[in-house]
Amino acid sequence: MKIAFVGKGGSGKTTLSSLFVRHLTAAGAPVVAIDADINQHLGAALGLDEADAAALPALGERLPLIKDYLRGANPRIASAAEMIKTTPPGRGSRLLRVVEKNPVYDACARPVELDGGAVRLMVTGPFTDSDLGVACYHSKTGAVELFLNHLVDGPDEYVVVDMTAGSDSFASGMFTRFDITFLVAEPTRKGVSVYRQYAEYARDFGIALKVVGNKVQGQDDLDFLRAEIGDDLLETVAHSDWVRAMEKGRPPRFGLLEDVNRRALDRLRRAADQTYASRDWERYTRQMTHFHLKNAHSWGNERTGADLAAQIDPGFVLGEDHGVPSAAGSARTACGLAADSASMPTV
């Protein structure tokens, strides 16, 4: 299951995503954790010291390797240099599994030992001095989008992504790549403003969106969130002495997390697992194609000197059997794009 954590800066999304990763790992589930926020706090939240977190290999710096591997023998992609962040897989592409050994994981992932198991951690990489004034940080997160486009995950496998803060998550098509999105919101007007933006796009794109209330201190806070968010409010998280100790760099055993917060994490996992039954790989592939065409026409064709629309394999649907040839082929893809385009925002 592909799971995103979003929210405004300071909402606690990184803390919540790290707790969820720990919760899954303690239960024995295979997990890939991805820090897609250039502020790069997930490693520290998972217990790495500052030096080890800074030494994690950056996905953005290994794009040539990633592209070359994912391209595989796909005849529609002339070279890795012609791949962009939205390039979709097709017949001949190499796809990725949560549980496997491959050159992408070898180069870009590092195991982080947690009490109860280990998680594969990948990071986009921070915004560096060389990027100042000449680069957009979305070029960093593009590697994550390419990874997700080529990922085939099954039930009881988890990819947990700590996204960029606020509405910046909409700055690419990556926000459609998830089975469920957990939006972390504080009980304030600012805290729910990102929710309203996300809720609008979630309806248009068929995204499963649930809100986790954080820093809730009493009934008045809970009533506020219920009034502002309604049925999308899945759970609230109480004050945690365990989290406070973790933030000081002295986390106790995860088994000592407060029962009320453990139950909240259980509910998040159940909500994620329940989305598996409603997976629609054709819609997923169609949305991937849509955003690739938008990026190709906007900047990709000019930058690469190629017609990137030709990279789309109209007879291919990503799925758990590593790609399914579709009988409907290009007619299905064209009709699907036409049907969806009216509600697609410009990203």
N, C-alpha and C positions, 0 to 999 in steps of 0.2 A: 504494500500500500504506500502511495506517495502522499506525504503529509506536509503541509506548510504551516508555519507559525508566523503571523503578521501582527502588526500593531504599531501605534505611534512610538516614537523614541521615548524610552523610560517607562513603558507600560509593563515591562517584565516579560516580554516575549522570549528573550534569550534564556532567562531563568526557567520559564515554563517549558521551553523546548528541551533544555538540558535535563530537567526532571523527567520529562516524558521519555527521552532516550535512555536514561538510567532505569526507568520503570520497565521498559521493554526488554532491555538487556538483562536485568535481574530475573525476568521471566523466561530467559533462554531464547528469545526471539533474535534472528539475525537482523542487524540494523546498520545502515549507512547513514551517517549524520553529515550534513553539509552546511557550512557557514557561508551563506550567500550575502551576508551583510559585510560591507567593507570595513566596518568598525571592528570586526573579528574578535568577538567576545565568547563565542561558543566553546572554544578550546579551554579557556580558563574556567568556564562554568562546568566543564566536564573534569576539572581537576588538574589540568596541565599548569605548570609554572610558566612564568612570563617568557623565559628563554625557550622552552620547548614549544610553546604556542607560536612564538615568532619564527621558529625553524620549520614549521609545517610547510610542505611544498604547495605553492600557489597554482591552482588550476589555470588561472589566466596566463601564467608564464609557460604553460605546457600545452598550449593550444595546437601547435604543429603536430606534436605526438598524438594528441587526442584525435585530431581530424584524420591523420594518416591511418590510425587504427580503425576508426569507425567507418571510414570510406570503404575499406575492404576491397571487394571486387565489383562494386556497384558501377555498372557501365555508364550510368547517367552523370557521374561526377568525374570530370576529366582529370582533376588533380585535387589534392588536399587544399591547395591555395585558393581554390574556387569554392570551398565550403565556408559558409557563414554560420552565425550562431543558431539560425533557424533551419538550416538544411535538414530535411527530413530523411529518414532511412528509406530504403527501397530494396528490391531484390539484389542480393550481393553485398549489402551493408553488413558490417559486424554489429551485433547488438550486445547489450550488457545485461548481466544478471546480478541480483543482489549478492548471491552466494556463488562466487567463482573466483578464479585467479586469472587476471588478464593484465596486459601492459598498462592500461589506464590506472587500475588500482595500484600496480607496482610503483608507478611514477607519482601518483597524486594522492593516494590514501595512506594513512598511518593508523595502526591499531592503538586505541586508547584503552588501557585496562581500567575496568570499573569493578567494584565489588559485586560479584555475580557474573562476570563475563567481560567481554571486550566489544568495542564498537569500532567500525571503520569511520574515520573522520577525514573529510575533505574540506578545503577552504578556498574561497575565490582568490584570496590574497588582498592585502591592504592597498590603499591608494598611496603611492610612493611619491617622492620628490620629483622623479622624472615624469610623472603624470601631470603635475601641476601646470595648468594653463594650456595643456595640449591634448588631454584625454578626458573622456567621459567615463565615470565609474561603471556604467552599464557594459562597457567592454570587458570588465572583470567578470560580471555575472553571466555574460554570454556563454562561457564555458559550462556553467551549470545548466543552462537551457539546452545546449547541445547534448550534454550527458543525459538529461531527462528525456529528450526526444528519442534517444536510442536505448532506453531502459525498458526491459521487460521484467516486471515483478509479479509475483503471485501472492496468494493469501498467506498470512502469517509471516510475510517478509516486509520490512519497513524501510523507507527512505524518508528521513525527517530533515526538512530544510528550514533553517532560520533565515527568513527573508529580510530584505532591506526595510527600513522603518517607513511608516506612514504610507501615503498613496504612491510613493515611488515604486512600489511593487507592480504598478500598472504600466511601468515604462518599457515593458517587453511582453511578449505573449506567454511568458513563463507562468503567469498567474493562472493559466488554464491547464497547467500540467499536473494537477494534483487531484487525488481522489477526494480529499477533504482539506479544507483550510480552517485552522483554528485562529480566530482573531482575539488577541488578548486586549481587554479594555478595562480601564479604570472607571470608577463610578463618578465621572466628571463629564462636562459638556465636551471638552476636548477629547476625552477618552472614547466617546462614542462617535465622534465625527468621522474617523476612518471607517468605522463599521458602516455608516450610511453610504459612503462611497463604494465600499466593497459589496454591500448588499445589492446595489443597483447592477453592478457588473455580474454578480453571481447569478442573478435572475436571467440576464441576457445570455450567459454562457453555460448555464446548467451546472454551476459550481456548487458543491456541497459546502456550506458555510455555517460554522457554529462559533459562538462567542464564549470565551472563558473570562469571567469577571475576576480581576485581580485587585488586591489591596482593598478588599471589602471588609469594613470594620463593624458593620452592624446592620440592623434591619432597614434603616433609612437608605443605606447604600444599595442594599439588595432590591428594595422597592424601586429605586431610581433606575437601576439597570433593567429590571423587568418592564418598567413603563416605557423605556427608550428602545429596548431591543426585542421584547416580546418572546416568541417561541424560539428565536435563534439563540437565546441564552441557554447554553448547555449546562454550565457548571460554574461555580465560584471557588476561588482558592483562598484559604484562610491564612492568617499570619503564621509564619513557620520559623521556629527557632533553628530547625535543621538548615533552612536556607540561609539564615543569618550567619550561622557558623561556616557554611560553605563560602559565603561571600567574604569571610575573613580568612579564607584559605585553610580552614580546619574542619572539613566536613566529617561528621560521624559516619558510621556505617549506614548505607542507604536503608537497611532494614529498620532503622530507628526513625525514619520519616513519620510524621504524625499520621495517625489512622485516617483522619478526615481528609488529608491531602492525598493519601494513598488511594482512598475511594474515589476522589476526583480524577486521579490519573487513570484508574480503572474505567471510569465512565468515558474518558477521552478515547481509550483504546477500543472500547465497545463501539463507540460512534464511528471510529475509523473502519473497524472490521465490517460494520453493517453496510458500508458503501460498496463493498466488493460485489455484492449481488446485482448492483445497478450499473456496473461498469459498461461503458459503451465505447469499444475500441474504434468503431467507425467514426463516431463523433470526435473522439480524441485525435484520430489521424486527420480528419477534415479540418479541425481547428489548427493543427500543426501546419497543414498546407496553407491555410488562409494567412497565417502570420508570416510564413515564408514568402508568399507572394507580395505581401505588403512591404516587407523589408527589401526584397529584391527590387521592386519598382522604386522604392524610396531612395535607396543608396547602394544596395548590393551589386546590381548590374554594373553601375558606373565604377564602383571600386574594383571589382574583379575583372571587368571587361568581358563578361560572359552573360548569356541569358540564363539566369538562375532558375527560371520557371521550368526549364528543361530537366532540372534535377528531380522533379516530382514524378514518382512512379504511379500512374493512375490505377494500376491493377494491384496495388499493395495496401494492405491494412495491417498496422502493427497489432500484434496479439501475443498471447502467452505461448503459442506454438511457434514463436519467432517469425511472425509475419505470415499473413494469409492472403493469397491471390484472390482478389474479389471478382466475382462473375460479372458484376455490374460495371467494373472498370471505370474508364474515364467519364462515362455518362453519369455514374453515381457521384463522382468527385465534383464534376461541374455543377450538377444540380444542387448538391449539398452546399457548395460555396455560395451559389446564388441565393439559396434560402437563408443562409446565415448572415450574409453581408449587410443586410439592412440594419442589424443591431450591433455590428462590430464597431467599436471605437477606433479612432486612429491612434496607434501606439508607436 
